[in-house]
Amino acid sequence: MARAGEVDAIRGLALLGICVVNVPFLAQPLEHMLERPAGVDLVAQIAVEWLFQGKFFVLFSFLFGWGFAIQMAAAAQAGVSGARRFTLRLLGLLLIGVAHATLVFFGDILVLYALLGLPLLALRGASPRTLVYVAAGAMVVGFGALCALAILLAEPSNLGLPAAVGPGYLGGFAEAVGQRLADWRVAFGFLWLFNGPVAFAAFCLGLAAEKIDVFRPGSPTYSVLRRNLPLLLTVGLLLNLGYALSLQGTLGQDLLAVVAFASLALGGPILASAYLVLAVEAARRGWLQGATAAAGRMSLTGYVLEGMLAGLVFNGYGLGLHGTVGAAGCLLIAVGIVAATHLFAMLWLRFAASGPLEIVLRGITRFGEARSTNWKNG
């Protein structure tokens, strides 16, 4: 089944946004993430919170749902059980996610995706309209989850942030793993509240989008999005500005601040929709091909590789810059990491059809299918 070229380009673009958001969490102790810097670091931090946080993971999640539909269709073509194949794929994603969270980045989202993929599987036969309704309900749940998270963030002691484990990230690799495990206990709960419901909403919308072939030239749904791009940008930027201001403490700590923070559940997907249209238009004009599209073809590898490169910059087994780089420096480093990741993808795909971790994930899935078949034939 042919890949949609703009989908690969969008995935590659999403990797940029995800890296920009993740690098500060790899660069600083968790407790420092709630501090407000000054000068150019303040400008960079507000820009990331306003334009990146809570937006690009929505794009990634949307394409996960879209890809799920493609995988089910491919399984049907091959005459195998799509449900079994996808379940095995989720198991492989879970294993890779656990390894990623332990060895690379405590803010891993792959485990969350693997768990949320099960209810998505149950919705595989739902109509596009039903999927939109489910997505709307998930965003309402997301609003409530973000309200709860805003209240917790107002008093950081409620979060139970872990203390440094020995030298932590400035020690050797073993010490970094110990610190990651300690941080993961807090980060995973944060991810469920911050990302979980909205990610599932995006899964459902991506599945619905594939069912109506939204990337087909002339698609009525895409045409509506394209016509309303100015409205999506205006509303999305305003809602996300409120979110950024709430993080800066500009709105205080009362109900207004909580609502502004939680508005990300709606503002994030709206601005992500605008980014989606801009990315599709750019891809169709050939502006996001080459390295960006190559990175999108191996997005799982790219996602993990970004964390590995950041680890070499910030951890003690690398350059040891952990805790010394501000928001502006993190932004520049993120751009450099993305450039290196995209270049690697372009070079790798000259010699292989898919990325290293994509090959591993496919191998886990096929091994599971073979074992299942052997067991049945007993």
C-alpha positions in Angstrom: 0.0 0.0 0.0 1.5 3.3 -1.1 2.4 5.8 1.6 0.9 9.3 1.5 3.9 11.6 1.0 2.5 14.5 3.0 2.0 12.1 6.0 5.7 11.3 6.1 6.4 15.0 5.9 4.0 15.8 8.7 5.6 13.1 10.9 9.0 14.6 10.3 7.7 18.0 11.2 6.1 16.6 14.3 9.5 15.2 15.4 10.9 18.8 15.4 8.1 20.0 17.7 8.4 17.1 20.0 12.1 17.5 20.3 11.7 21.2 21.1 9.3 20.3 23.9 11.3 17.4 25.3 14.8 18.8 25.4 14.3 21.1 28.4 13.0 18.0 30.4 16.2 16.2 29.4 18.4 19.2 30.2 17.2 20.2 33.7 16.1 18.6 37.0 12.4 18.2 37.2 12.0 20.7 40.0 13.7 23.4 37.9 11.0 23.1 35.2 8.6 25.1 37.3 11.0 28.0 37.7 10.5 31.2 35.6 13.8 32.5 34.0 14.5 36.0 32.8 15.7 37.7 29.6 16.1 35.7 26.4 15.4 32.4 28.3 12.0 33.8 29.3 11.2 34.7 25.7 12.3 31.2 24.5 10.3 29.5 27.3 7.1 31.4 26.5 7.5 30.7 22.8 7.9 26.9 23.4 4.9 26.9 25.8 2.8 29.0 23.4 3.6 27.4 20.0 4.9 23.9 20.8 3.8 22.3 24.0 0.6 20.3 23.6 0.5 20.8 19.9 3.0 18.5 18.1 2.2 15.4 20.1 -1.4 15.9 18.9 -0.1 15.7 15.3 1.9 12.6 16.2 -1.2 11.0 17.8 -3.4 11.9 14.9 -1.1 10.1 12.5 -1.0 7.1 14.9 -4.7 6.8 14.5 -4.4 7.3 10.7 -1.6 4.7 10.6 -3.7 2.2 12.6 -6.4 2.2 9.9 -3.7 1.7 7.2 -2.3 -1.3 9.2 -5.7 -2.9 9.6 -6.3 -2.6 5.8 -2.9 -4.1 5.1 -3.6 -7.0 7.4 -6.9 -7.6 5.6 -5.2 -7.6 2.3 -2.7 -10.1 3.6 -5.5 -12.3 4.9 -4.4 -12.2 8.5 -6.1 -11.0 11.7 -5.7 -7.2 11.9 -6.7 -7.3 15.6 -4.0 -9.9 16.4 -1.3 -8.1 14.4 -2.1 -4.7 15.9 -2.1 -6.2 19.4 1.3 -7.7 18.8 2.5 -4.4 17.5 1.3 -2.7 20.6 3.1 -5.2 22.7 6.3 -4.5 20.7 5.7 -0.7 21.2 5.3 -1.3 24.9 8.6 -3.2 25.2 10.4 -0.5 23.2 8.7 2.2 25.3 9.8 0.6 28.6 13.4 0.4 27.3 13.2 4.0 26.1 11.9 5.3 29.4 14.6 3.4 31.3 17.6 3.9 29.1 16.9 7.2 27.3 14.1 9.5 28.5 11.7 9.3 31.5 9.1 11.3 29.6 8.5 8.5 27.1 5.1 8.5 25.4 5.4 5.1 23.7 4.1 3.2 26.7 1.1 5.5 26.9 0.5 4.9 23.1 0.7 1.2 23.6 -1.9 1.2 26.4 -4.3 3.7 24.6 -4.0 1.6 21.4 -6.2 -1.1 23.0 -9.4 0.9 23.3 -8.7 2.3 19.8 -8.6 -1.3 18.5 -12.1 -1.7 20.0 -13.3 1.2 17.9 -11.9 0.0 14.6 -15.4 -0.6 13.2 -16.9 2.7 14.4 -18.2 5.2 11.9 -16.4 8.5 11.4 -19.2 10.3 13.1 -19.0 8.1 16.2 -15.2 8.5 16.3 -15.7 12.3 16.3 -18.1 12.0 19.2 -15.7 9.8 21.1 -12.9 12.3 20.4 -15.0 15.2 21.7 -15.8 13.3 24.9 -12.1 12.5 25.4 -11.2 16.2 25.0 -13.8 17.0 27.7 -12.1 14.4 29.9 -8.8 16.0 29.0 -10.1 19.4 30.1 -10.9 18.0 33.5 -7.5 16.2 33.7 -5.7 19.4 33.0 -7.7 21.3 35.6 -6.6 18.7 38.1 -3.0 19.1 36.9 -3.2 22.9 37.1 -4.2 22.6 40.8 -1.3 20.2 41.5 1.2 22.4 39.7 0.1 25.4 41.9 1.7 23.6 44.8 4.7 21.7 43.6 5.1 19.8 46.8 1.9 17.9 45.8 3.8 16.4 42.9 6.2 14.4 45.0 9.2 15.2 42.8 12.0 12.7 43.4 15.3 13.7 44.9 18.6 13.1 43.1 19.7 9.5 43.1 23.4 9.7 43.8 25.0 11.9 41.1 21.9 11.3 38.9 22.2 12.5 35.3 25.7 13.9 35.9 27.1 10.4 36.9 27.7 7.5 34.7 25.2 5.6 32.6 24.0 3.4 35.6 23.4 6.5 37.7 21.4 8.1 34.9 19.3 5.0 34.6 18.6 5.1 38.4 17.6 8.8 38.1 15.3 8.1 35.1 13.5 5.3 37.0 12.9 7.7 39.9 11.7 10.5 37.6 9.5 8.1 35.6 7.3 7.4 38.6 6.2 11.1 38.6 6.4 11.6 34.8 4.1 8.8 33.9 1.3 10.1 36.0 1.9 13.6 34.5 1.7 12.1 31.0 -1.6 10.4 31.7 -3.2 13.7 32.8 -1.4 16.0 30.3 -1.3 13.8 27.2 -3.6 10.8 27.7 -7.1 11.9 27.0 -6.1 14.4 24.2 -3.9 11.8 22.6 -6.7 9.3 22.5 -9.0 12.0 21.0 -6.4 12.5 18.3 -6.2 8.7 17.7 -9.9 8.7 17.1 -9.8 11.7 14.7 -6.9 10.2 12.8 -8.8 6.9 12.4 -11.9 8.9 11.2 -9.7 10.9 8.8 -8.4 7.8 7.1 -11.9 6.4 6.9 -13.0 9.4 4.9 -9.7 9.7 3.0 -8.9 13.2 4.3 -5.6 13.3 2.5 -7.1 12.7 -0.9 -6.8 15.7 -3.1 -10.2 17.4 -3.2 -11.3 15.9 0.1 -14.3 18.0 1.3 -13.2 17.7 5.0 -9.7 18.9 4.2 -11.1 21.7 2.0 -13.2 23.0 5.0 -10.1 22.9 7.2 -8.1 24.8 4.6 -10.8 27.5 4.1 -10.9 28.0 7.9 -7.1 28.1 8.4 -7.2 31.8 9.5 -9.9 31.1 12.1 -8.0 28.0 13.3 -4.8 30.0 13.7 -6.5 32.9 15.5 -8.5 30.8 18.0 -5.6 28.4 18.5 -3.0 31.1 19.1 -5.3 32.9 21.6 -6.2 29.8 23.6 -2.6 28.7 23.7 -1.4 32.2 24.7 -3.7 31.8 27.7 -2.1 28.5 28.5 1.4 30.0 28.3 0.4 33.0 30.5 -1.1 30.6 33.1 2.3 28.8 33.3 4.1 32.1 33.7 1.9 33.0 36.7 0.6 36.1 34.9 -3.0 35.0 35.6 -2.5 34.2 39.2 -3.6 30.9 40.8 -7.4 31.3 40.8 -10.1 29.9 38.6 -9.1 31.9 35.6 -5.5 30.5 35.7 -6.9 26.9 36.0 -9.3 27.3 33.1 -6.6 29.0 30.9 -4.2 26.1 31.6 -6.9 23.5 30.9 -8.0 25.3 27.7 -5.0 23.5 26.2 -7.3 20.5 25.8 -9.1 22.5 23.1 -6.5 25.0 22.0 -3.8 22.3 21.4 -5.9 20.4 18.9 -7.1 23.5 17.2 -3.6 24.9 16.7 -2.4 21.4 15.7 -5.1 21.4 13.0 -3.8 24.6 11.7 -0.2 23.2 11.7 -1.6 20.1 9.9 -3.0 22.2 7.1 0.1 24.3 6.8 2.2 21.1 6.7 0.0 19.5 4.0 0.2 22.6 1.8 3.9 22.8 2.3 4.4 19.1 1.5 2.2 19.3 -1.6 4.5 22.2 -2.8 7.5 20.0 -2.2 8.8 22.1 0.7 9.0 19.3 3.3 10.5 16.5 1.3 14.0 15.2 1.5 15.3 14.9 5.1 12.0 15.8 6.7 10.0 13.2 4.9 12.8 10.7 5.5 12.5 11.3 9.2 8.8 10.8 9.0 9.2 7.4 7.3 11.2 6.2 10.4 9.5 8.4 13.1 9.8 5.7 15.8 13.6 5.6 15.3 13.7 9.4 15.0 11.8 9.9 18.3 14.2 7.6 20.2 17.3 8.9 18.5 16.4 12.5 19.5 16.5 11.5 23.2 19.7 9.5 22.8 21.5 12.5 21.2 20.2 14.8 24.0 21.5 12.3 26.5 24.9 12.6 25.0 24.7 16.4 25.3 23.3 16.6 28.9 24.3 13.5 30.8 27.5 12.7 32.6 28.4 10.0 30.2 28.4 12.7 27.5 29.1 16.4 27.7 27.6 16.7 31.1 25.6 19.9 30.5 22.7 18.8 32.7 21.3 21.7 34.7 23.5 24.4 33.0 21.6 25.3 29.9 18.7 27.7 29.8 15.5 27.7 27.7 17.1 29.6 24.8 20.1 27.2 24.7 17.8 24.2 24.9 15.9 25.6 21.8 19.1 25.9 19.8 20.3 22.4 20.9 16.9 20.9 20.0 17.1 22.4 16.5 20.6 20.9 16.1 19.4 17.5 17.3 16.5 17.5 14.9 18.9 18.4 12.0 21.2 15.5 12.9 18.2 13.1 13.2 16.8 14.1 9.9 20.2 13.8 8.2 20.6 10.3 9.7 17.2 9.3 8.4 18.0 10.5 4.9 21.3 8.6 4.9 19.9 5.4 6.5 17.1 5.2 4.0 19.5 5.1 1.1 20.5 1.6 2.2 17.3 0.3 3.9 13.6 0.4 3.4 12.7 1.4 7.0 14.4 2.6 10.2 16.2 0.3 12.7 13.4 0.4 15.4 10.8 0.0 12.7 12.6 -3.2 11.7 12.7 -4.3 15.3 8.9 -3.6 15.8 8.1 -5.5 12.6 10.2 -8.4 13.8 8.4 -8.6 17.2 5.1 -8.5 15.4 6.0 -11.2 12.9 7.6 -13.4 15.6 4.4 -13.1 17.6 2.3 -14.0 14.6 4.5 -17.0 13.8 4.3 -18.2 17.4 0.5 -17.8 17.4 0.2 -19.8 14.2 2.5 -22.6 15.5 0.5 -22.8 18.7 -2.8 -23.0 16.7 -1.4 -25.7 14.5 -0.1 -27.4 17.6 
